[in-house]
């Protein structure tokens, strides 16, 4: 029965029953009550030839024992007969195992040949099927099964049984029936050993017979089928090709339906999360982690020979070859600006594709999400990309090297990072910068020279291949084609326009262009209408390739067409390159980090590694502390500064325009009237404005003092430029309260109208104030006169210096005018014309030619000095005049109205300083602090400003160290997530 399970069918062959092959002892076991000589069974006719190694066992010729009917002596040897049967059973088991193994192997080979090669359609099977080995532990199941040694233990030990029978044989006398039976059994056992040695040869012969039989059957079947069906090979190929396309489209539609269902399920989950039913934190996707690393690398200045060799898909092609359209088909959205024939891609655009529940897009530096299922959001996205491109292009240029980073998420998108580059041009047209062609070439080479970059070479199939520029460029950067994928676009137009379709086949097979590639693809990106949707383009592409002669005639293979297959292939190449190179890049950045840390320890051993942002925060806190210090200034200090500064600003006006004109009057009444009028005019027009200006300048000086004051050893000069910029910008923005002047005008007017000096102390203070003012003015006047006439005889003698010719003329003029004053001590402040003429003639008489203007100019300073000396003498006389003041100078020749004037001015200055101090402390310091915070916030958002203001080797080293650490940490996190995904 066991052997029949291994048999092949073959009718008409007779065989003897297996029972006839048994030895006498065995037959006697089967028929114990009959004579063995007379025992005969008619031969059994079998219609099936059994292909087994047991069929070729030799028949053992043994002599039959003459046993009479009813003789029972053979029952004494039942143990020998049982051992013989057991020895024969092991060959049955061995033959069954070998024959069964061969038949199983042959059946497996036949089934394997019948199964078609589905390697090209591996993408049809969902990803979770390939991930079953992660969910089911096959090794654990195999370990649970018993091994061959355990199975062998279950079988009887035939060697020991044979040894036992041999020892039993020794107890039997020679020539006895039992000894004869044992001898026959031993002979069969020896023959079995010989067969065991030749078993492999028997199996080989058996296999050859089976193969010959199969070949004959195959020839007969092929001959009969050839006569019955006369279908050409070409028709078979066409039918199979059409069936393959239908199957592919069917599975693509199934996948799209599953993706839509998955999208709806993901939406439901996210909605539940938003409502708080199921709160959980979504992990960042693998491609998003990788994209972050690329964004950081794009901003990193590789000054330590650490180049960015991380993989990304670089999309290159001639202008208007369809690069952007291919990228849009992969992204499943019309996201890029469109133009007819003009250059639209003016800067590199990095697009990160990842799978997500919603089809959205967002920029790296923006939180706004564009819903790609809505046309208004698509238009806004295209407009935003165009604006960013134009803003990135510098004046006088056409293209920019600045990268625009965009992330697109959606259901069914293949995870990868693509960079769309400006199209390669052959001629610079009007309106372009002269270096546009070279700039585009340099940008393309910079991205393609990355040894781990996947080059997606786009070629327009509707134009002559000889006009291609990008293929030569790609062949230079990747001569072996180990990382290039060639894409032929506009195949529908190519099929219509190309006279010889074989030319398209040559392109796809890589025989026409000098470049080499990993794979070749043919796609259709629409009918050329910019308003076409992605769905309509996909339907048109499927319909075209389903009816295309290129596919039916096998010029194109099914896996080489449609953007769906292209995106799958590009994604596979991308992730393969990522897995092969990312750990090497992580090691490179680890070495760079070690070098930077060593350099920092050697140069700045006692300083923390603060990058530019951290330094800015530290400087921000210091600046705010210094602004708060303004509130700690004492009121007395504020008032002293304000009073002193205000008097310095208005003293010239008081002396020249109020005091001197009033002093020229004849009596005290006229003096007081003149003073009141001029003070009123001054208060109404100039004084409040001057006071506010003085207060603002005082606040600036104090603010600047706190900002620039060095704090000893704790002072860090790295913040000086930043503090200076903050101070200047704050001062520019700060404006004093406009209503302050109106209230100040009233206060000043009331202060100046008060003429009452209450005590002697105030009187003496007014005299002291007047003396200081007049002495200061006299000193300034003496200095001016000395500059006009030159050094006196002592300085000339001591320093060996002389006078110039002009100084000699002015000196002679001075001497002549001094004589005029001595002659008339009450001379008015101005010279009459006849007096000018007299002085000029007197000088000409001494041989000194002088101009009338020079005489008047010199007279102004001479009379000023004379007046100031007279006023100082009068001020000294008024020290004892407080008693007469109280009596209103009645019956007194002493008049001290000028002392009263200076007391009024002094009191106005004190009251004004007090009022301004209150405004400073209560209002303006707080407003200044607010302006400082606004300036710091603006600077914090302006990276260019921070780079400009926080400079130096220390800052740059800390910045590089931070970047390298961040890159290394993100790469390690990405590698860990990548290993987990495997």
Rosetta blueprint (number, residue, H / E / L):
1 X L
2 X L
3 X H
4 X H
5 X H
6 X H
7 X L
8 X L
9 X L
10 X L
11 X L
12 X L
13 X L
14 X L
15 X L
16 X L
17 X L
18 X H
19 X H
20 X H
21 X H
22 X L
23 X L
24 X H
25 X H
26 X H
27 X H
28 X H
29 X H
30 X H
31 X L
32 X L
33 X L
34 X L
35 X L
36 X L
37 X L
38 X L
39 X L
40 X L
41 X L
42 X L
43 X L
44 X L
45 X L
46 X L
47 X L
48 X L
49 X L
50 X L
51 X L
52 X L
53 X H
54 X H
55 X H
56 X H
57 X L
58 X L
59 X L
60 X L
61 X L
62 X L
63 X L
64 X L
65 X L
66 X L
67 X L
68 X L
69 X L
70 X L
71 X L
72 X L
73 X H
74 X H
75 X H
76 X H
77 X H
78 X H
79 X H
80 X H
81 X H
82 X H
83 X H
84 X H
85 X H
86 X H
87 X H
88 X H
89 X H
90 X H
91 X H
92 X H
93 X H
94 X H
95 X H
96 X H
97 X H
98 X H
99 X H
100 X H
101 X H
102 X H
103 X H
104 X H
105 X H
106 X H
107 X H
108 X H
109 X H
110 X H
111 X H
112 X H
113 X H
114 X H
115 X L
116 X L
117 X L
118 X L
119 X H
120 X H
121 X H
122 X H
123 X H
124 X H
125 X L
126 X L
127 X H
128 X H
129 X H
130 X H
131 X L
132 X H
133 X H
134 X H
135 X H
136 X L
137 X L
138 X H
139 X H
140 X H
141 X H
142 X H
143 X H
144 X H
145 X L
146 X L
147 X L
148 X H
149 X H
150 X H
151 X H
152 X H
153 X H
154 X H
155 X L
156 X L
157 X L
158 X H
159 X H
160 X H
161 X H
162 X H
163 X H
164 X H
165 X H
166 X H
167 X H
168 X H
169 X H
170 X H
171 X L
172 X L
173 X L
174 X L
175 X L
176 X L
177 X H
178 X H
179 X H
180 X H
181 X H
182 X H
183 X H
184 X H
185 X H
186 X H
187 X H
188 X H
189 X H
190 X H
191 X H
192 X H
193 X H
194 X H
195 X H
196 X H
197 X H
198 X L
199 X H
200 X H
201 X H
202 X H
203 X H
204 X H
205 X H
206 X H
207 X H
208 X H
209 X H
210 X H
211 X H
212 X H
213 X H
214 X H
215 X H
216 X H
217 X H
218 X H
219 X H
220 X H
221 X H
222 X H
223 X H
224 X H
225 X H
226 X H
227 X H
228 X H
229 X L
230 X L
231 X L
232 X L
233 X H
234 X H
235 X H
236 X H
237 X H
238 X H
239 X H
240 X H
241 X H
242 X H
243 X H
244 X H
245 X H
246 X H
247 X H
248 X H
249 X H
250 X H
251 X H
252 X H
253 X H
254 X H
255 X H
256 X H
257 X H
258 X H
259 X H
260 X H
261 X H
262 X H
263 X H
264 X H
265 X H
266 X H
267 X H
268 X H
269 X H
270 X H
271 X H
272 X H
273 X H
274 X H
275 X L
276 X L
277 X L
278 X L
279 X L
280 X L
281 X L
282 X L
283 X L
284 X L
285 X L
286 X H
287 X H
288 X H
289 X H
290 X H
291 X H
292 X H
293 X H
294 X H
295 X H
296 X H
297 X H
298 X H
299 X H
300 X L
301 X L
302 X L
303 X L
304 X L
305 X L
306 X L
307 X L
308 X L
309 X L
310 X L
311 X L
312 X L
313 X E
314 X E
315 X E
316 X E
317 X E
318 X E
319 X L
320 X L
321 X L
322 X L
323 X H
324 X H
325 X H
326 X H
327 X H
328 X H
329 X H
330 X H
331 X H
332 X L
333 X L
334 X L
335 X L
336 X L
337 X L
338 X L
339 X L
340 X L
341 X L
342 X L
343 X L
344 X L
345 X L
346 X L
347 X E
348 X E
349 X E
350 X E
351 X E
352 X E
353 X E
354 X E
355 X E
356 X L
357 X L
358 X L
359 X L
360 X E
361 X E
362 X E
363 X E
364 X L
365 X L
366 X L
367 X L
368 X L
369 X L
370 X E
371 X E
372 X L
373 X L
374 X L
375 X H
376 X H
377 X H
378 X H
379 X H
380 X H
381 X H
382 X H
383 X H
384 X H
385 X H
386 X H
387 X H
388 X H
389 X H
390 X H
391 X H
392 X H
393 X L
394 X L
395 X L
396 X L
397 X L
398 X L
399 X L
400 X E
401 X E
402 X E
403 X E
404 X E
405 X E
406 X E
407 X E
408 X E
409 X E
410 X E
411 X L
412 X L
413 X L
414 X L
415 X L
416 X E
417 X E
418 X E
419 X E
420 X E
421 X L
422 X L
423 X L
424 X E
425 X L
426 X L
427 X L
428 X L
429 X L
430 X L
431 X L
432 X L
433 X L
434 X L
435 X L
436 X H
437 X H
438 X H
439 X H
440 X H
441 X H
442 X H
443 X H
444 X H
445 X H
446 X H
447 X H
448 X H
449 X L
450 X L
451 X L
452 X L
453 X L
454 X E
455 X E
456 X E
457 X E
458 X E
459 X E
460 X E
461 X L
462 X L
463 X L
464 X L
465 X H
466 X H
467 X H
468 X L
469 X L
470 X H
471 X H
472 X H
473 X H
474 X H
475 X H
476 X H
477 X H
478 X L
479 X L
480 X L
481 X L
482 X L
483 X L
484 X E
485 X E
486 X E
487 X E
488 X E
489 X E
490 X L
491 X H
492 X H
493 X H
494 X H
495 X H
496 X H
497 X H
498 X L
499 X L
500 X L
501 X L
502 X H
503 X H
504 X H
505 X H
506 X H
507 X H
508 X H
509 X L
510 X L
511 X L
512 X L
513 X L
514 X L
515 X L
516 X L
517 X L
518 X L
519 X E
520 X E
521 X E
522 X E
523 X L
524 X L
525 X L
526 X L
527 X L
528 X L
529 X L
530 X L
531 X L
532 X L
533 X L
534 X H
535 X H
536 X H
537 X H
538 X H
539 X H
540 X H
541 X H
542 X H
543 X H
544 X H
545 X H
546 X H
547 X H
548 X L
549 X H
550 X H
551 X H
552 X H
553 X L
554 X L
555 X L
556 X L
557 X L
558 X H
559 X H
560 X H
561 X E
562 X L
563 X H
564 X H
565 X H
566 X H
567 X H
568 X H
569 X H
570 X H
571 X H
572 X H
573 X H
574 X H
575 X H
576 X H
577 X H
578 X H
579 X H
580 X H
581 X H
582 X H
583 X H
584 X H
585 X H
586 X H
587 X H
588 X H
589 X H
590 X H
591 X H
592 X H
593 X H
594 X H
595 X H
596 X H
597 X H
598 X H
599 X H
600 X H
601 X H
602 X H
603 X H
604 X L
605 X L
606 X L
607 X L
608 X L
609 X L
610 X L
611 X L
612 X H
613 X H
614 X H
615 X H
616 X H
617 X H
618 X H
619 X H
620 X H
621 X H
622 X H
623 X H
624 X H
625 X H
626 X H
627 X H
628 X H
629 X H
630 X H
631 X H
632 X H
633 X L
634 X L
635 X H
636 X H
637 X H
638 X H
639 X H
640 X H
641 X H
642 X H
643 X H
644 X H
645 X H
646 X H
647 X H
648 X H
649 X H
650 X H
651 X H
652 X H
653 X H
654 X H
655 X H
656 X H
657 X H
658 X H
659 X H
660 X H
661 X H
662 X H
663 X H
664 X L
665 X L
666 X L
667 X L
668 X H
669 X H
670 X H
671 X H
672 X H
673 X H
674 X H
675 X H
676 X H
677 X H
678 X H
679 X H
680 X H
681 X H
682 X H
683 X H
684 X H
685 X H
686 X H
687 X H
688 X H
689 X H
690 X H
691 X H
692 X H
693 X H
694 X H
695 X H
696 X H
697 X H
698 X H
699 X H
700 X H
701 X H
702 X H
703 X H
704 X H
705 X H
706 X H
707 X H
708 X H
709 X L
710 X L
711 X L
712 X H
713 X H
714 X H
715 X L
716 X L
717 X H
718 X H
719 X H
720 X H
721 X H
722 X H
723 X H
724 X H
725 X H
726 X H
727 X H
728 X H
729 X H
730 X H
731 X H
732 X H
733 X H
734 X L
735 X L
736 X L
737 X L
738 X L
739 X L
740 X H
741 X H
742 X H
743 X H
744 X H
745 X H
746 X H
747 X H
748 X H
749 X H
750 X H
751 X H
752 X H
753 X H
754 X L
755 X L
756 X L
757 X L
758 X L
759 X L
760 X H
761 X H
762 X H
763 X H
764 X H
765 X H
766 X H
767 X H
768 X H
769 X H
770 X H
771 X H
772 X H
773 X H
774 X H
775 X H
776 X H
777 X H
778 X H
779 X H
780 X H
781 X H
782 X H
783 X H
784 X H
785 X H
786 X H
787 X H
788 X H
789 X H
790 X L
791 X L
792 X L
793 X H
794 X H
795 X H
796 X H
797 X H
798 X H
799 X H
800 X L
801 X L
802 X L
803 X L
804 X L
805 X H
806 X H
807 X H
808 X H
809 X H
810 X H
811 X H
812 X H
813 X H
814 X H
815 X H
816 X H
817 X H
818 X H
819 X H
820 X H
821 X H
822 X H
823 X H
824 X L
825 X L
826 X L
827 X L
828 X L
829 X L
830 X L
831 X L
832 X L
833 X H
834 X H
835 X H
836 X H
837 X H
838 X H
839 X H
840 X H
841 X H
842 X H
843 X H
844 X H
845 X H
846 X L
847 X L
848 X L
849 X L
850 X L
851 X L
852 X H
853 X H
854 X H
855 X H
856 X H
857 X H
858 X H
859 X H
860 X H
861 X H
862 X H
863 X H
864 X H
865 X H
866 X H
867 X H
868 X H
869 X H
870 X H
871 X H
872 X H
873 X H
874 X H
875 X H
876 X H
877 X H
878 X H
879 X H
880 X H
881 X L
882 X H
883 X H
884 X H
885 X H
886 X H
887 X L
888 X L
889 X L
890 X L
891 X L
892 X L
893 X L
894 X L
895 X L
896 X L
897 X H
898 X H
899 X H
900 X H
901 X H
902 X H
903 X H
904 X H
905 X H
906 X H
907 X H
908 X H
909 X H
910 X H
911 X H
912 X H
913 X H
914 X H
915 X H
916 X H
917 X H
918 X H
919 X H
920 X H
921 X H
922 X H
923 X H
924 X H
925 X H
926 X H
927 X H
928 X H
929 X H
930 X H
931 X H
932 X H
933 X H
934 X H
935 X H
936 X H
937 X H
938 X H
939 X H
940 X H
941 X H
942 X L
943 X H
944 X H
945 X H
946 X H
947 X H
948 X H
949 X H
950 X L
951 X L
952 X L
953 X H
954 X H
955 X H
956 X H
957 X H
958 X H
959 X H
960 X H
961 X H
962 X H
963 X H
964 X H
965 X H
966 X H
967 X H
968 X H
969 X H
970 X H
971 X H
972 X H
973 X H
974 X H
975 X H
976 X H
977 X H
978 X H
979 X H
980 X H
981 X H
982 X L
